[in-house]
């Protein structure tokens, strides 16, 4: 079985095996927003065994009309509060937001493949 993922309309493919060695480049680096919707908030709160209100107060902030997961600063970098450096993984993987599930297949990168290659070691020319 191949670990190469291709999506129609994208000029690149993704080798999922690269995630094991990349040190969470998609979860760390420049500051950004990790948007979550209502159903994702409920799912993450459940995984963390927290009430929705407790989860929201501890891990979310409002940006305009949306909610984003907080980041923590580490040196000159930022990382998602749910990124676990020890395991090089996500503490809420089974309930991670759709934004995370769909990376690296974001419309933004369709015309910025060189930028994406700097971010993600798993990008392969299609």
Steps between C-alpha positions, in 0.01 A plus 500: 500500500635840402534789742489748212182706503380689196203737477338613181581859413827512695833511312676291765468178698561435870708219650344442842805309627688832521292598803701261719818705460398859432472622862153645450573772247128535428432539875789737572672800347341832420203612702165433336143401561367150558130555448241272657127480446231408750504125433881492521491686832258243642708208369829634637343577838372143514842353417655714774221405741419865563184701484466711188520818710811382684664402169411832337637706788825307517579433134313738270500867410263694282622647171225702337200271486706181524680308770861388475707261710764677704870472428797500733826678429812287499819696426443685173220265399136440582328167529149372546427437868413142408827423323704252704873535434582174679287284272523735199125488483164645583344451843152526347572317174170309487304824544735742324335780302422462131763766430760259634352192332511660156860627517690520263211509255396861553393724212764751613779261402370414152709785358766507774654154476855627562384665823324178603813295434683717754228422755433133429761232434235268354420706190580320176470621144195339347 
